[in-house]
């Protein structure tokens, strides 16, 4: 059975917070004199769903750093999460989740386990390797996570913030990016799908023949006022070399307001990796820990489609449309991360390397 494809349009703010009930907070340290090996250039990003959301995950990279991903297996008992942590600091950065848990406990968000206030918040997370950008010993801890949770709101800042502060995307500066769509027509009509990504891959994020980001669609190029950069800029960029680190990783979250099961959330996370592969080449290498979480808040009332054979889940046509949108959102969020980033510690941003792509010269 093949469901009819639905059209998608950009959400009101083109961000993760276009899904009602989802909050995003950042905390980071970025010293103005940071260089490779000194100063601070790291942080964390928290996606809060205080009321809880069904969740899944798909880990594709060969070197992941993660927390609570086993809990998200569809066969396991816990059904909801309260937050997702996306952090710098490599495995050290997982400590930031302790602060997110503390904030959630103080606000009584989590699984009720006894008397009032006795809750266990569920906070899966993943990290990127950014330790060589700045001082190796400066990395997110529980206080970073607490502050990020406390600052969470409905406006999503992008670029070199939070978990993307020390990110590198190939030879360019990486960062945090976001995107959203609202599905138009079909069984998932009116459903919102959004993504937030921290781009820190070993792979390239731009086409060496055109200079444009791999994941930049013609529509997004027109919306951003972008064009092919000059031949001189392209030639200079092509001799910059490759990323000089063996540990990397792109991580992120896809969220929808559709009502989906844990198994379906896992499938949405799988689809999100298609978007990653469109925007990063190569993706999912043995040197990356590429991980995507998927959350479903279930706040959008969608009638069960008619005509679904009994052998399939009733939500299958809705899931199909959400998966299509998830891949598109991840692709656009990664492009947004690259184009929003600024130079840090001498790592050049896309805008610095290709100024003519925006109608300006270097």
ABEGO torsion letter per residue (X at the ends): XBBBBBBBBBBAAGBAAABBGBBBBBBBBBBAABBBGBEBBBEBBBBBBAAEBBBBBBBABABBBBBGAAAABAABABABBABBBBBBGEAAAAAAAAAAAAAAAAAGBEBBAEBBGBBBBBBBBBBBBAAABEBAABBBBAAAAAAAAAABBABBBBEBBEAAAABBBEABBBEBBBBBBBBBEEAABGBBBBBBBBBABABBABBAAAGBBAABBAAAAAAAGBBBBBAAAAAAAAAAEBBBBABBEBBBBBBBABBBBAAAAAAAAAAAAAAAAAABOBBGBAABABBBBBBBAGABBBBBBBGBBAABBAAAAAAAAAAAAAAAAAAAAAAAAAAABBBBGGBBBAAAABAAAAGBBX
